[in-house]
Structure formats: C-alpha cells, structure tokens
Amino acid sequence: MDQVTMVGMMAGVCTTICFLPQVFKIYQTKHTADLSYAMWMIFSFGVFLWLCYGVMVKSLPVILANAITLVLSVSILVMKIRYK
C-alpha cells in the first residue's frame, strides 16, 4: 500500500469511527429528539454520492470509508424514526 492510500485509509478510519459513539448512545438511550431529520437525510445522501464517486474513480479508501459511514448514518436515521 503506497503512502497516499495509507493516508486516505487513516483519514477514512478517523472520520468513520467518530459516528460509533453516537450510534451507541442513541441505541442505549433511545433518545433522538434533538437530531435533525433534514441534516441526517442530506448527510446520508452526500455520503452515498461520495461512495458512488469512490466506485467511479476506484478509490478503495473512499469506498470503504463511505460504505461504512453510510451504514452508520442510515442506522441513526432508522433509530430516529423508530424511537421518536
């Protein structure tokens, strides 16, 4: 793995795992009243587009980071709907 890809992978790991505490907290507390539907829908759509971009340019760091982030952000949206 070259240095550029390594930096991309490290950046992807950092920006993806930052969502884990939020997912765990929502799951534990079932509290989502302060979360904005609009923000999470727009964010999830943006992450989906980044994933599409990553596939188009064949960038493994972009694909992996955004695939995992999309799962986490959609999980938050689902919990927002479920626990309202």
N, C-alpha and C positions, 0 to 999 in steps of 0.2 A: 504494500500500500504506500503510495507516494505521500509526501508531506501535505500537499494541497487537499487530498482526500482525507487524510488524518485530521486536519484542522476542521474540515467540513463535518466529519463524523463527531468530533468532540463538541462542536457547536450544536449539532443536532441533538446530541445526548443532553446537553445542558438545557436547551430550550424546550425539550420534550419532557424531561423528568420534572420540570417545575410545575407541571399540571397534576402530578401524582398527589401531593398534599391536598389539593383542592378536591380531587375526586374522593379521596379517603375521608376528608372532613364531611363532605356532603353525604356520603354513604353512611357515616356514623351518626350524624345529627339529623339527617333528613330535612335540613333547613336550606331552602333555596330562594326564599322570598326576596333577598337582596340582589339576586342575579338577574341580569337583563336578558330577556329572550332575544331582543334585537342584536345585542352585542355578540352573544354566543352563536346565533344563526349566521351573522355576517362573518364572524371569525371562522366558523366551521367551513363555510363556503370558500373563504380565502385559502384555508389550509387545503381543501380539496383541489383548488386551482393550482396551488404550489405542487401538490402531488402529481397532477397532470403534467405540469411543466417539467418536473423531475423525470417523469417517464419519457417525455418527448426528447429531453436532452441527455437521457441515460445517465443521470447523476445519482449514484447509489446513496450518498449522504442525504440528498434532498428527498429521495423516495422514502427511505427508511424513517427519517425524522417526521415527515409529514404524514405518512401512513399511520404511525403510532399516535401522533398528535391528533389526527382526525378521529381515531377510535376514542381517545380520551375526551375530546371536546364534544363528540356526539354522546358519549356516556353522560357528561354533565347536562347536556340538553335533555336527554331521556329522564334523568333524575329530576330535573327542573319540572318537567311535565308530570312525572309520577308523584312527586312529593309536594305539589302546590297546595 
